[in-house]
């Protein structure tokens, strides 16, 4: 088991069609539960993913992304008390 950090681009490749990049990310994501890996991302990732749908006024897509990230990954917030 490993904790695997994903940045914004991997989530976008997972949910949007970027051809071979999307296929490779989907394959990685499929293997993670079998290995009992934990998907981890930053709370900043969610904000970055929401930029384009928010600008376009696409609240349905924003909700979809929010639900997907919160259901798929452990969100690690920045904590200024940790030095």
N, CA and C of each residue as an Amber inpcrd file, in Angstrom:
protein
   249
   0.8320000  -1.1840000   0.0000000   0.0000000   0.0000000   0.0000000
   0.8760000   1.2470000   0.0000000   0.4700000   2.2200000  -0.7840000
   1.1920000   3.4840000  -0.8610000   0.1910000   4.6340000  -0.8660000
   0.6390000   5.7730000  -0.4200000  -0.1190000   7.0100000  -0.5990000
   0.4150000   7.6510000  -1.8680000  -0.4750000   7.9220000  -2.8060000
  -0.0600000   8.4510000  -4.0990000  -0.7120000   9.8130000  -4.3050000
   0.1470000  10.8230000  -4.4730000  -0.3280000  12.1930000  -4.6540000
  -0.6030000  12.4570000  -6.1260000  -1.7900000  12.9870000  -6.3860000
  -2.1530000  13.4000000  -7.7450000  -2.3200000  14.9050000  -7.7800000
  -1.7690000  15.5020000  -8.8130000  -1.9450000  16.9230000  -9.0470000
  -3.1350000  17.1200000  -9.9920000  -3.4870000  18.3450000 -10.2040000
  -4.6780000  18.7200000 -10.9660000  -4.7630000  18.0670000 -12.3400000
  -3.6810000  18.0780000 -13.0840000  -3.7450000  17.5930000 -14.4660000
  -4.1890000  16.1340000 -14.5410000  -3.8280000  15.3140000 -13.5620000
  -4.2360000  13.9050000 -13.6210000  -5.7430000  13.7440000 -13.4660000
  -6.3610000  14.5480000 -12.6180000  -7.8230000  14.4910000 -12.4870000
  -8.4940000  14.9590000 -13.7760000  -7.9730000  15.9890000 -14.3950000
  -8.5420000  16.4840000 -15.6520000  -8.4150000  15.4160000 -16.7360000
  -7.2580000  14.7600000 -16.8230000  -7.0910000  13.6810000 -17.7910000
  -8.0530000  12.5320000 -17.5040000  -8.3350000  12.2940000 -16.2360000
  -9.2290000  11.2050000 -15.8650000 -10.6630000  11.4800000 -16.3250000
 -11.1160000  12.7140000 -16.2120000 -12.5200000  13.0270000 -16.4650000
 -12.8010000  13.6480000 -17.8190000 -11.7780000  14.0870000 -18.5160000
 -11.9790000  14.6640000 -19.8370000 -11.1900000  13.8320000 -20.8440000
 -11.5150000  14.0000000 -22.1060000 -10.8950000  13.1650000 -23.1350000
  -9.6190000  13.8000000 -23.6670000  -8.4950000  13.2480000 -23.2350000
  -7.1850000  13.6620000 -23.7300000  -6.4690000  12.4760000 -24.3580000
  -7.2550000  11.5920000 -24.9770000  -6.7060000  10.4620000 -25.7230000
  -5.8040000   9.5730000 -24.8880000  -4.5710000   9.3590000 -25.3550000
  -3.6500000   8.4460000 -24.6650000  -3.3440000   8.8520000 -23.2210000
  -3.3130000  10.1520000 -22.9450000  -3.0760000  10.5940000 -21.5650000
  -4.2160000  10.1430000 -20.6580000  -5.4350000  10.3030000 -21.1300000
  -6.6010000   9.8700000 -20.3500000  -6.6020000   8.3620000 -20.1500000
  -6.2430000   7.6310000 -21.1740000  -6.1970000   6.1720000 -21.0690000
  -5.1520000   5.7280000 -20.0460000  -3.9900000   6.3610000 -20.0660000
  -2.9220000   6.0010000 -19.1260000  -3.3290000   6.3040000 -17.6840000
  -3.9650000   7.4470000 -17.4610000  -4.4000000   7.8240000 -16.1120000
  -5.5130000   6.8890000 -15.6390000  -6.4260000   6.5480000 -16.5340000
  -7.5030000   5.6150000 -16.1670000  -6.9100000   4.2570000 -15.7530000
  -5.9030000   3.8010000 -16.4700000  -5.2620000   2.5360000 -16.1270000
  -4.6070000   2.6070000 -14.7390000  -3.9240000   3.7140000 -14.4650000
  -3.3190000   3.8970000 -13.1390000  -4.3750000   3.8940000 -12.0430000
  -5.4550000   4.6360000 -12.2750000  -6.5150000   4.7430000 -11.2580000
  -7.1710000   3.3880000 -11.0170000  -7.3340000   2.5920000 -12.0410000
  -7.9390000   1.2700000 -11.9090000  -7.0710000   0.3440000 -11.0620000
  -5.7690000   0.4740000 -11.1780000  -4.8470000  -0.3830000 -10.4290000
  -4.7400000  -0.0090000  -8.9570000  -5.0000000   1.2390000  -8.6290000
  -4.7800000   1.7040000  -7.2630000  -5.5950000   0.9520000  -6.2120000
  -6.8890000   0.7370000  -6.3840000  -7.6390000  -0.0030000  -5.3570000
  -7.1760000  -1.4540000  -5.2020000  -6.7720000  -2.0500000  -6.3050000
  -6.2790000  -3.4300000  -6.2370000  -5.0170000  -3.5340000  -5.3930000
  -4.2180000  -2.4740000  -5.3880000  -2.9870000  -2.4550000  -4.5990000
  -3.2320000  -1.8880000  -3.2020000  -4.4730000  -1.4570000  -2.9510000
  -4.8450000  -0.8130000  -1.6890000  -4.1150000   0.5220000  -1.5120000
  -3.8460000   1.1970000  -2.6400000  -3.2120000   2.5080000  -2.5950000
  -4.2250000   3.5630000  -2.1760000  -3.7270000   4.6010000  -1.5410000
  -4.5740000   5.7140000  -1.1200000  -4.2590000   6.9120000  -2.0090000
  -5.2850000   7.4510000  -2.6520000  -5.1260000   8.6220000  -3.5120000
  -5.2040000   9.8700000  -2.6420000  -4.1870000  10.7260000  -2.7510000
  -4.0970000  11.9420000  -1.9500000  -3.9210000  13.1230000  -2.8940000
  -4.5690000  14.2330000  -2.5490000  -4.3740000  15.4520000  -3.3290000
  -4.4920000  16.6520000  -2.4100000  -4.1080000  17.7830000  -2.9120000
  -4.1680000  19.0300000  -2.1620000  -5.5530000  19.6590000  -2.3160000
  -5.9630000  20.4260000  -1.3120000  -7.2060000  21.1780000  -1.4450000
  -7.0850000  22.1910000  -2.5790000  -5.8810000  22.5820000  -2.9280000
  -5.6780000  23.4960000  -4.0610000  -6.0900000  22.8510000  -5.3740000
  -5.9550000  21.5320000  -5.4610000  -6.3290000  20.8240000  -6.6830000
  -7.7920000  21.0630000  -7.0290000  -8.6570000  20.9550000  -6.0460000
 -10.0830000  21.1680000  -6.3100000 -10.3270000  22.5760000  -6.8360000
  -9.6920000  23.5640000  -6.2290000  -9.8420000  24.9390000  -6.7090000
  -9.3720000  25.1020000  -8.1420000  -8.2660000  24.4540000  -8.4730000
  -7.7380000  24.5500000  -9.8390000  -8.6590000  23.8650000 -10.8470000
  -9.2200000  22.7320000 -10.4690000 -10.1200000  22.0170000 -11.3650000
 -11.3830000  22.8280000 -11.6430000 -11.8080000  23.6160000 -10.6750000
 -13.0650000  24.3520000 -10.7980000 -12.9460000  25.6650000 -11.5740000
 -11.7510000  26.0900000 -11.9290000 -11.5740000  27.3880000 -12.5850000
 -12.3840000  27.4980000 -13.8720000 -12.1900000  26.5950000 -14.8080000
 -12.8800000  26.7110000 -16.1130000 -14.3950000  26.5060000 -15.9960000
 -14.8750000  25.4650000 -15.2900000 -16.3320000  25.3300000 -15.1770000
 -16.9870000  26.5180000 -14.4710000 -16.3040000  27.0810000 -13.4730000
 -16.8570000  28.2400000 -12.7740000 -16.9220000  29.4430000 -13.6980000
 -15.8640000  29.6850000 -14.4540000 -15.8420000  30.8080000 -15.3950000
 -16.9300000  30.6700000 -16.4500000 -17.2240000  29.4290000 -16.8270000
 -18.2570000  29.1790000 -17.8310000 -19.6600000  29.1530000 -17.2250000
 -19.7460000  29.2590000 -15.8970000 -21.0490000  29.2170000 -15.2280000
 -21.6650000  27.8270000 -15.2080000 -20.8390000  26.8050000 -15.3580000
 -21.3200000  25.4230000 -15.4160000 -21.3430000  24.8250000 -14.0060000
 -22.3950000  25.1490000 -13.2620000 -22.4960000  24.6940000 -11.8700000
 -22.6710000  23.1810000 -11.7700000 -23.2870000  22.5730000 -12.7740000
 -23.4560000  21.1150000 -12.7530000 -22.0970000  20.4210000 -12.8200000
 -21.2150000  20.9110000 -13.6900000 -19.8840000  20.3210000 -13.8030000
 -19.0700000  20.5920000 -12.5330000 -19.2260000  21.7700000 -11.9530000
 -18.5480000  22.0750000 -10.6860000 -18.9580000  21.0730000  -9.6140000
 -20.2490000  20.8110000  -9.5050000 -20.7440000  19.8400000  -8.5120000
 -20.2020000  18.4480000  -8.7840000 -20.1610000  18.0750000 -10.0590000
 -19.6340000  16.7590000 -10.4320000 -18.1710000  16.6240000 -10.0000000
 -17.3640000  17.6420000 -10.2760000 -15.9540000  17.6130000  -9.9070000
 -15.7750000  17.6100000  -8.3910000 -16.5540000  18.4210000  -7.6870000
 -16.4590000  18.4640000  -6.2240000 -16.7670000  17.0970000  -5.6230000
 -17.8400000  16.4870000  -6.0950000 -18.2300000  15.1620000  -5.5890000
 -17.1690000  14.1140000  -5.9200000 -16.6610000  14.1710000  -7.1380000
 -15.6890000  13.1660000  -7.5720000 -14.3820000  13.2690000  -6.7890000
 -13.8820000  14.4770000  -6.6060000 -12.6220000  14.6400000  -5.8790000
 -12.7980000  14.2530000  -4.4190000 -13.8690000  14.7080000  -3.8000000
 -14.0620000  14.3900000  -2.3860000 -14.3260000  12.9010000  -2.1690000
 -14.8700000  12.2210000  -3.1740000 -15.1270000  10.7930000  -3.0570000
 -13.9540000   9.9210000  -3.4540000 -13.0310000  10.4770000  -4.2410000
 -11.9400000   9.6650000  -4.7830000 -10.6190000   9.8530000  -4.0630000
 -10.4690000  10.9610000  -3.3460000  -9.1510000  11.2650000  -2.7890000
  -9.2660000  11.7990000  -1.3740000  -8.2210000  11.5770000  -0.6280000
  -8.0630000  12.1990000   0.6710000  -7.5320000  13.5940000   0.4160000
  -8.3080000  14.6190000   0.8240000  -7.8880000  15.9910000   0.6040000
  -7.0070000  16.4240000   1.7700000  -5.8440000  16.9250000   1.4580000
  -4.8960000  17.3460000   2.4790000  -4.8410000  18.8590000   2.4950000
  -5.4730000  19.4960000   3.5030000  -5.4680000  20.9560000   3.5410000
  -4.1340000  21.5050000   3.9980000  -3.8430000  22.6960000   3.5590000
  -2.6540000  23.3900000   4.0270000  -2.9230000  23.8130000   5.4580000
  -1.9950000  23.5530000   6.3500000  -2.1520000  23.9230000   7.7310000
  -0.9560000  24.7680000   8.1320000  -1.1830000  26.0440000   8.3330000
  -0.0880000  26.9750000   8.6410000   0.5710000  26.6650000   9.9750000
  -0.0970000  25.8710000  10.8300000   0.4970000  25.5450000  12.1320000
   1.5860000  24.4980000  12.0050000   1.6120000  23.7810000  10.8950000
   2.6370000  22.7580000  10.6960000   3.8370000  23.3930000  10.0220000
   4.9590000  23.3180000  10.6460000   6.1450000  23.9640000  10.0620000
   7.1700000  22.9250000   9.6680000
